[in-house]
Amino acid sequence: MKGWRRVTGTGKTVDLFVIGGGINGCGIARDAAGRGLSVTLAEMGDLAQATSSASTKLFHGGLRYLEYFEFRLVREALIEREVLLRAMPHISWPMRFVLPYHPDMRFESDTPTSKLLGVVMPWMKGRRPAWLIRLGLFMYDTLGGRKILPGTRTLSLDGTPEGAPLQERFHHAYEYSDCWVEDSRLVVLNARDAEARGATVMTGTKVLSADRHPDHWIVTTQDVATGRTIKHRARMLVNAGGPWVGDLIQGTIRLNSTEGVRLVRGSHIVTRRLYDHDKCYFFQGTDGRIIFAIPYETDFTLIGTTDADHQDPSVKPECTPQERDYLLGFANQYFRRQLTADDVVWSYSGVRPLYDDGAQSATAATRDYTLKVDQTGGAPVLNVFGGKITTYRRLAESALAKIAPFFPNLPNDWTRGVALPGGDFPVDGVPALVARLRADHPFLTEGWARRLVRAYGTEAATILAGAQQAADLGVDFGATLTEAEVVWLMDHEYARRATDVVWRRTKLGLRLDADQVQVLDQWIQARWAQGTAAE
């Protein structure tokens, strides 16, 4: 079972030791392993346990970043949308975004665009004119060289499905394209592919210290479950600790560095489904900020996000009552149905570890990534700051460009166009996979088959291999989660506890009650103990 393997210590020197099992760490590990470097990755909890499972779950260019003149970041992200879509059509798919327009819409006051218009057109008093939105959407359509995703169009909200859930004062909207992605599954699939290419991936493994020597690092890790410590030897260290990147620099790696990280909390709420169509809404607030309302897990709507400074990475981020009410109030400016706290069925929050560029507000802090190599006094270390989930693959390529001088004759970039596990089928191939899965396993409902294909792609057939009836899949944990799937997640996807399964590998926590989750966890722990005893 992945994550259960005993790892020996310093007998072997690896090329890279990666700290952090979020999207940046796993993306770098995959890229490096694919170039022939020996790689070990350590994650103190579960893969994607922090920031990488708490995003808004979009591959998007970042329309609002145009107001900050971050054209390079937006262009790179726009190009990446379709690159990633082709590589993972099971966990990512196109989505249309509806941007309702009203003349009273305003800028956030501290954006460069707002300041420029305040000088050139002071009579606008912070309003966001329609021509400026059209210009932004034109740039959004053209900067990335679209080939798959349809472009922007103007949409009437009068008497249309898109207008039905909105207040009557909205008559027109703009509709554009971005992509959905299952963020935590993206991380797991990168880790799996890294391991398939030779990397060692250790979850539940905390890095206690990293001692620098002239030509290598000695990294001491501890198995969180057993307390067992191991020393590892590596030629180079990669600090992809996400919210903990600063703590690792100062405390674990002990660098004399002035580079800093700004922690920005983003919170989301989930309600029961608020409308019948499958498009997302892009709402602009009177304070100049934006939120999304997104169809989520078939029966729900996801609303987010906020931007608030978060001081301590050791404090688990939670959606505060104030953030919840802010999101509800924001959505209530648009939806006919007025939402209350009673409509919220779940909430989550994550901390974005942004590079501290000195921005005045959390919203204005750059979402671009920054990579810094330090080789003062010995073996090199690469520190990773910031980044967006959309540009994780490009971040990994940039990281390897920083790493390459220390490993002569390193092969060139290779990940573009290479499918992640289960993603070896066409972008529009999900319906055919669902139909084939149901034909081979007639007991599957449409929803069950679609969930499996959206999670596992072509590997769904492997999970169900030989099953002619539901009972063949073993224990039924509820909400279509069976023993066969849980065994797959433990043996192939590093799951070690029920929360790994129901909140990161799937989102079935929305459908299972506390008793069902407890039964699942007891079953997993019993199998864990059995597997450990057999080693």
C-alpha positions in Angstrom: 0.0 0.0 0.0 1.3 3.4 -1.0 2.7 5.4 2.0 3.2 2.2 4.0 6.5 1.2 2.5 9.4 1.1 4.9 12.1 3.6 3.7 15.7 3.0 4.6 18.0 5.9 5.5 21.3 7.3 4.3 22.7 4.3 2.5 21.7 6.0 -0.8 22.1 9.6 -1.9 19.1 10.9 -3.9 19.3 13.9 -6.2 16.3 15.8 -4.8 14.6 15.7 -1.5 11.2 17.5 -1.8 9.5 18.9 1.3 5.7 19.2 0.8 3.0 17.1 -0.8 0.9 19.9 -2.3 0.6 20.6 -5.9 3.9 22.4 -6.2 5.9 19.6 -4.5 4.2 16.8 -6.3 4.4 18.6 -9.7 8.2 19.2 -9.2 8.7 15.6 -8.1 6.9 14.3 -11.2 8.8 16.5 -13.6 12.2 15.7 -12.0 11.6 12.0 -11.8 10.6 12.0 -15.5 14.0 13.6 -16.3 15.8 10.7 -14.6 16.6 12.4 -11.3 16.2 10.3 -8.1 13.6 12.0 -5.9 12.2 11.5 -2.4 9.2 13.5 -1.3 8.0 13.9 2.3 4.6 15.2 3.3 3.8 15.5 7.0 0.1 14.8 6.6 -2.0 13.7 3.6 -1.3 14.8 0.0 -3.1 18.0 -0.7 -4.1 18.2 2.9 -3.7 22.0 3.1 -3.9 24.7 0.4 -4.1 22.3 -2.6 -7.4 20.8 -1.6 -9.0 24.2 -0.6 -8.9 26.1 -3.8 -11.9 27.4 -5.9 -11.1 24.4 -8.1 -10.6 26.2 -11.3 -8.1 26.2 -14.1 -8.5 29.8 -15.1 -6.4 32.6 -16.4 -7.5 35.0 -13.7 -9.7 37.6 -15.3 -9.4 40.0 -12.4 -5.5 39.8 -12.6 -5.7 41.9 -15.8 -6.7 44.8 -13.6 -3.4 44.4 -11.8 -1.5 44.4 -15.2 -0.3 40.8 -14.5 -0.3 40.0 -18.2 2.5 37.4 -18.2 0.8 35.5 -15.4 -2.6 35.6 -17.2 -1.2 34.6 -20.5 0.7 31.7 -19.1 -2.4 30.5 -17.2 -4.6 30.9 -20.2 -2.3 28.7 -22.3 -2.1 26.1 -19.6 -5.9 25.7 -19.3 -6.0 23.7 -22.6 -2.7 21.9 -22.0 -3.9 20.6 -18.7 -7.4 19.9 -20.0 -5.9 17.5 -22.6 -3.8 15.7 -20.0 -6.6 15.1 -17.5 -10.0 15.1 -19.1 -11.4 13.0 -16.3 -10.8 15.5 -13.5 -11.0 18.7 -15.5 -13.6 19.9 -17.9 -14.7 23.1 -19.7 -17.1 25.4 -17.9 -18.9 28.5 -19.1 -18.9 31.6 -16.8 -21.8 34.1 -16.7 -20.8 37.6 -15.8 -23.9 39.7 -15.2 -23.5 43.4 -15.9 -25.0 46.4 -14.2 -23.8 50.0 -14.6 -23.2 50.4 -10.8 -20.4 47.8 -10.8 -17.2 49.2 -9.3 -13.4 48.5 -9.2 -11.5 47.6 -6.2 -9.9 51.0 -5.4 -6.3 50.0 -5.2 -5.9 48.2 -8.6 -3.6 49.9 -11.2 -6.5 50.0 -13.6 -8.7 51.8 -11.1 -6.0 54.3 -10.3 -5.4 54.9 -14.0 -9.1 55.5 -14.8 -9.4 57.7 -11.7 -6.9 60.0 -13.3 -8.0 59.8 -17.0 -11.8 59.5 -16.3 -12.4 60.9 -12.8 -16.2 61.3 -13.5 -16.5 57.5 -13.5 -15.9 57.5 -9.7 -14.7 53.9 -9.6 -17.4 52.4 -11.8 -16.5 49.6 -14.1 -17.7 50.5 -17.6 -19.0 47.9 -20.0 -16.4 48.8 -22.6 -13.6 48.0 -20.1 -15.2 44.5 -19.3 -15.4 43.8 -23.1 -11.8 44.8 -23.5 -10.7 42.5 -20.7 -12.7 39.6 -22.1 -11.2 40.3 -25.6 -7.8 40.0 -24.1 -8.8 36.9 -22.2 -10.0 35.3 -25.4 -6.8 36.2 -27.4 -3.9 36.1 -25.0 -3.9 32.3 -24.6 -4.5 31.2 -28.2 -7.6 29.1 -27.6 -8.2 26.0 -29.6 -10.7 24.0 -27.5 -12.6 26.5 -25.4 -15.3 28.7 -27.0 -14.9 32.4 -26.8 -16.9 35.2 -25.2 -20.5 36.1 -26.2 -23.1 38.5 -25.0 -26.0 36.9 -23.2 -29.5 38.1 -22.5 -30.8 37.4 -18.9 -34.4 38.1 -19.7 -36.4 34.8 -19.9 -33.3 32.6 -20.1 -32.1 29.8 -17.8 -29.1 31.9 -16.9 -31.3 34.8 -15.8 -33.9 32.8 -14.0 -32.1 32.7 -10.6 -30.9 36.3 -10.7 -32.7 39.5 -9.6 -34.8 41.3 -12.2 -32.4 44.3 -12.3 -29.9 42.2 -14.3 -30.7 42.1 -18.0 -27.4 41.4 -19.8 -24.3 39.3 -19.2 -21.1 38.3 -20.8 -20.3 34.6 -21.0 -16.7 33.3 -21.3 -14.8 30.0 -20.8 -12.5 28.6 -18.1 -12.2 25.1 -16.7 -13.1 23.1 -13.6 -10.5 20.8 -11.9 -10.7 18.4 -9.0 -7.8 20.0 -7.1 -6.9 17.3 -4.6 -7.1 14.5 -7.2 -4.8 16.5 -9.3 -2.2 16.4 -6.6 -2.6 12.6 -6.0 -2.3 11.9 -9.7 0.9 13.9 -9.9 2.3 12.0 -7.0 1.3 8.6 -8.5 3.0 9.6 -11.8 6.1 10.7 -10.0 6.3 7.4 -8.2 5.7 5.5 -11.4 8.8 7.2 -12.8 10.9 6.2 -9.9 10.3 8.8 -7.1 9.7 7.8 -3.5 6.6 9.4 -2.0 6.1 9.4 1.8 3.0 10.6 3.4 2.5 11.0 7.2 6.2 11.9 7.3 7.4 15.1 9.0 10.8 16.7 8.3 12.4 17.3 11.6 15.7 18.9 10.4 17.8 19.5 7.3 21.5 19.8 7.9 23.6 21.3 5.2 27.0 20.0 4.1 29.3 21.1 1.3 27.9 18.7 -1.3 24.8 17.2 0.3 21.9 17.5 2.8 21.1 15.2 5.7 17.4 15.3 6.2 15.8 13.7 9.3 12.2 12.6 9.0 9.8 11.1 11.4 6.9 8.8 10.7 3.9 10.5 12.3 2.1 7.3 13.1 5.0 5.3 14.6 7.5 8.0 15.8 10.3 6.2 13.9 13.0 8.6 12.6 15.1 8.1 9.5 18.0 10.1 8.0 18.1 10.7 4.2 21.0 12.0 2.1 20.3 14.3 -0.8 22.3 16.4 -3.2 19.7 19.2 -3.3 16.7 20.2 -1.2 13.4 21.6 -2.6 11.3 23.5 0.0 7.7 23.3 -1.4 6.2 23.6 2.1 3.3 25.9 1.0 2.1 27.9 4.1 5.1 26.5 6.0 7.7 27.6 3.5 8.8 30.5 5.7 8.9 28.3 8.9 11.0 25.7 7.0 13.4 28.4 5.9 13.9 29.8 9.4 13.5 26.8 11.6 14.1 23.5 9.8 16.6 24.5 7.0 18.0 27.4 9.0 18.8 29.8 6.2 19.8 33.4 6.7 17.2 34.7 4.2 15.1 37.8 4.0 12.6 36.2 1.6 9.1 36.2 3.1 5.7 34.7 2.5 2.4 36.3 2.9 -0.4 34.0 4.1 -3.8 34.9 2.6 -6.8 32.9 3.7 -9.5 32.1 1.1 -12.8 30.7 2.4 -15.7 29.0 0.6 -19.2 28.0 1.5 -21.3 25.2 -0.1 -25.1 25.3 -0.3 -27.7 23.0 -1.8 -28.0 23.5 -5.6 -29.2 27.1 -6.3 -30.1 26.8 -10.0 -30.7 24.2 -12.7 -28.1 24.8 -15.4 -24.4 23.8 -15.4 -22.8 27.2 -15.8 -20.8 29.2 -13.2 -21.6 32.8 -12.2 -18.9 35.5 -11.9 -20.2 38.1 -9.5 -18.7 41.6 -9.0 -19.4 43.3 -5.6 -19.9 46.9 -4.6 -16.5 46.7 -2.9 -14.8 45.9 -6.2 -14.1 42.2 -5.3 -15.4 39.2 -7.1 -16.8 35.8 -6.1 -17.9 32.7 -8.1 -21.0 30.6 -7.7 -20.2 27.2 -9.2 -22.2 24.0 -9.8 -20.6 21.5 -7.3 -20.9 17.7 -7.0 -24.2 17.6 -8.9 -26.5 18.6 -6.0 -24.7 21.6 -4.6 -23.4 25.1 -5.3 -19.9 26.3 -4.3 -19.5 30.0 -3.4 -16.2 31.7 -2.9 -13.7 33.1 -2.2 -12.5 35.7 0.4 -9.1 37.3 0.8 -7.9 37.8 4.4 -4.5 37.8 5.9 -3.7 34.7 8.0 -0.9 35.1 10.5 0.1 31.6 11.6 0.3 28.5 9.4 0.0 26.3 12.5 -3.5 27.6 13.1 -5.9 25.6 10.9 -7.8 28.0 8.5 -11.5 28.0 9.0 -14.3 30.0 7.3 -15.2 32.5 10.0 -18.8 33.5 10.6 -17.8 36.9 9.3 -16.5 35.4 6.0 -19.5 33.2 5.7 -21.8 36.2 6.1 -19.7 38.2 3.6 -20.1 35.5 1.0 -23.9 35.2 1.7 -24.4 38.9 1.5 -22.3 39.1 -1.7 -24.4 36.3 -3.4 -27.6 37.9 -2.1 -26.8 41.0 -4.2 -27.4 38.8 -7.3 -29.7 35.9 -6.5 -33.5 36.3 -6.2 -33.5 33.7 -3.4 -32.0 35.3 -0.3 -29.5 32.9 1.4 -29.0 32.6 5.1 -26.5 30.7 7.3 -29.0 27.9 7.4 -28.4 27.2 3.7 -24.7 26.5 4.2 -24.1 22.7 4.4 -20.3 22.9 4.4 -17.5 25.4 4.4 -13.8 25.1 3.9 -10.8 27.5 4.0 -7.2 27.3 2.7 -4.1 29.5 3.1 -2.4 30.8 0.0 1.4 31.1 0.6 2.0 34.1 -1.6 5.3 35.8 -2.1 5.5 38.9 0.1 5.7 41.7 -2.5 4.7 44.4 0.0 1.2 44.8 -1.4 -1.2 47.0 0.7 -4.0 44.4 0.8 -4.3 40.6 0.7 -6.3 40.9 -2.5 -3.6 42.9 -4.3 -0.8 40.5 -3.3 0.7 38.8 -6.4 -0.5 35.3 -7.3 2.6 34.7 -9.4 5.2 32.3 -8.3 8.7 33.1 -7.2 11.6 30.6 -7.1 14.8 31.3 -5.1 17.9 29.1 -5.0 20.2 29.4 -2.0 23.7 27.8 -2.1 25.4 29.9 0.5 27.7 27.7 2.5 27.0 24.4 0.9 24.6 22.2 -1.0 21.8 24.1 -2.8 18.1 24.5 -1.8 15.3 25.8 -3.9 12.5 27.7 -2.0 9.1 27.9 -3.7 6.8 30.8 -3.0 3.3 31.3 -4.3 1.8 30.0 -7.5 -1.6 29.1 -8.8 -3.0 25.7 -9.3 -3.4 26.5 -13.0 0.3 27.1 -13.5 1.6 24.3 -11.4 3.1 22.5 -14.4 4.9 25.6 -15.7 6.1 26.3 -12.1 7.6 22.8 -12.1 9.3 23.4 -15.4 10.7 26.7 -14.1 11.9 24.9 -10.9 13.7 22.3 -13.0 15.4 25.2 -14.9 16.7 26.4 -11.6 17.8 22.9 -10.6 19.4 22.0 -14.0 22.7 23.8 -13.4 23.4 21.4 -10.5 22.8 18.3 -12.6 24.6 18.5 -16.0 22.9 17.1 -19.1 19.5 17.1 -17.6 16.8 16.3 -20.3 14.5 19.0 -21.5 10.9 19.8 -20.6 8.7 16.8 -21.2 5.3 17.1 -19.2 3.4 19.1 -21.8 0.8 16.8 -23.4 1.6 13.8 -21.2 -1.5 12.4 -19.6 -1.9 11.8 -15.9 -3.0 8.4 -14.7 -6.5 7.6 -16.0 -6.5 10.6 -18.4 -5.5 8.7 -21.6 -8.7 9.5 -23.6 -10.1 12.4 -25.6 -11.3 15.7 -24.0 -14.9 14.9 -25.0 -14.6 11.2 -24.2 -16.4 11.0 -20.8 -19.8 10.0 -22.1 -18.3 7.1 -24.0 -16.4 5.9 -21.0 -19.5 6.1 -18.8 -21.5 4.2 -21.4 -18.8 1.5 -21.7 -18.6 1.2 -17.9 -22.3 0.7 -17.5 -22.4 -1.8 -20.3 -19.7 -3.9 -18.6 -21.3 -3.5 -15.2 -25.1 -3.2 -15.6 -25.7 -2.6 -11.9 -24.1 0.8 -12.1 -26.5 3.8 -12.1 -25.7 6.7 -14.4 -24.6 8.9 -11.5 -22.4 6.2 -10.0 -20.7 5.4 -13.3 -20.2 9.1 -14.0 -18.7 9.7 -10.5 -16.2 6.9 -11.0 -15.2 8.1 -14.5 -14.8 11.7 -13.3 -12.5 10.5 -10.5 -10.5 7.7 -12.2 -11.0 8.0 -15.9 -9.9 4.8 -17.8 -8.8 3.3 -14.4 -12.4 3.0 -13.3 -12.6 -0.2 -15.3 -9.7 -1.6 -13.4 -11.3 -0.8 -10.0 -14.5 -2.6 -11.1 -12.8 -5.5 -12.9 -14.8 -8.7 -12.8 -17.8 -7.3 -10.8 -21.1 -8.4 -12.2 -23.2 -7.2 -9.3 -22.7 -4.6 -6.6 -22.1 -7.3 -3.9 -18.9 -8.2 -5.9 -17.4 -4.9 -4.8 -17.4 -5.8 -1.1 -18.5 -3.7 1.8 -21.0 -0.9 0.9 -20.0 2.2 2.9 -22.8 4.3 1.5 -23.2 6.9 -1.3 -21.8 4.4 -3.9 -18.5 4.1 -2.0 -17.5 0.4 -1.9 -14.7 -1.7 -0.5 -13.2 -2.1 -4.0 -12.8 1.6 -4.4 -11.4 2.1 -0.9 -8.9 -0.7 -1.4 -7.8 1.1 -4.6 -7.4 4.4 -2.8 -5.3 2.8 -0.1 -3.1 0.7 -2.4 -2.7 3.2 -5.2 -3.5 6.7 -3.9 -1.9 7.0 -0.5 -5.2 7.1 1.5 -4.6 6.3 5.2 -7.8 7.4 6.9 -11.4 8.1 6.2 -11.0 11.9 5.8 -8.4 11.2 3.1 -11.1 9.3 1.2 -14.3 11.3 1.8 -12.8 14.9 1.6 -9.8 14.7 -0.7 -9.9 11.5 -3.0 -13.7 12.1 -3.2 -16.2 14.6 -1.9 -18.5 11.9 -0.5 -18.3 13.6 2.9 -21.2 15.7 1.6 -23.3 12.6 1.4 -22.1 10.3 4.2 -23.2 10.9 7.8 -20.9 10.8 10.8 -21.7 7.2 11.7 -20.9 6.0 8.1 -17.6 7.9 8.1 -16.7 6.3 11.5 -17.4 2.8 10.1 -15.2 3.6 7.1 -12.4 4.8 9.3 -12.5 1.7 11.5 -12.4 -0.5 8.4 -9.4 1.4 7.0 -7.5 1.3 10.3 -8.1 -2.4 10.6 -6.7 -3.0 7.1 -3.8 -0.7 7.9 -3.0 -2.7 11.0 -3.3 -5.9 9.0 -0.9 -4.6 6.3 1.6 -3.3 8.9 1.6 -6.7 10.6 2.3 -8.5 7.4 5.5 -6.4 6.6 
